[in-house]
Amino acid sequence: MKTTLLNPEDYTRSPWKNGGGVFTDIADAHRADAPRKDWDSLLWRFASTPIVAPGPFSHMPGIDRLQMVVEGRGLVLKSPDEREPFTTVRFTGELEIVTALEAGPVEVVNLMARRGAAEIGLVALKQPGDHRHLAAGTHLVYAPRGECRIRLDDEDFVVPRTGTLKLELDGSSQLSLVAGPAVLGSILLLV
């Protein structure tokens, strides 16, 4: 097991594929043989982004996407629907989506992966005692609203506001929320 605390001041920023906004890039992986890191070499990506105005989502052929509102409410994806915070929405990068905002700007987290390269999951841990069984793979514990504390097996970790604890597990583990909330992204590489 390897644990790494990713600090918000080290995150990078990059434009949305359609240029309509800016991602805060938290963690990603690209093909090792790729000459450069770009959308074509992407295996998976975990990012946050504000959505401040209605508009179209980027067209991302071959990418599976999970998204969750972590601040604000009322984001409507025509279709699927994402009005309530801490609810995961799954869609493909080929799906034509236009957003509407019912109650002002929102902040979302995105976990995306190249189809066939990884299986991904995104869940909210809202209440102390919420727990998840983690399989071998990469898991990201993101603290969207304030410091969160988790217990991984018998070890405690503190994640600062908008920080991320990256867990690279060789075997299975048990994760429990001590204080939160937290967003858990899971990536199981298939290639």
Stockholm file with secondary structure:
# STOCKHOLM 1.0

chainA/1-191         MKTTLLNPEDYTRSPWKNGGGVFTDIADAHRADAPRKDWDSLLWRFASTPIVAPGPFSHMPGIDRLQMVVEGRGLVLKSPDEREPFTTVRFTGELEIVTALEAGPVEVVNLMARRGAAEIGLVALKQPGDHRHLAAGTHLVYAPRGECRIRLDDEDFVVPRTGTLKLELDGSSQLSLVAGPAVLGSILLLV
#=GR chainA/1-191 SS CEEEEECGGGCEEEECTTSSSEEEEEEEEECTTCSSCSTTTEEEEEEEEEECSCEECCCCTTEEEEEEEEESCCEEEESSEECSTTCEEEEETTSCCEEEESSSCEEEEEEEEETTTEEEEEEEECSTTCEEEECSEEEEEECSSSCEEEEETTEEEEECTTCEEEEEESSCEEEEEEESCEEEEEEEECC
#=GC SS_cons         CEEEEECGGGCEEEECTTSSSEEEEEEEEECTTCSSCSTTTEEEEEEEEEECSCEECCCCTTEEEEEEEEESCCEEEESSEECSTTCEEEEETTSCCEEEESSSCEEEEEEEEETTTEEEEEEEECSTTCEEEECSEEEEEECSSSCEEEEETTEEEEECTTCEEEEEESSCEEEEEEESCEEEEEEEECC
//
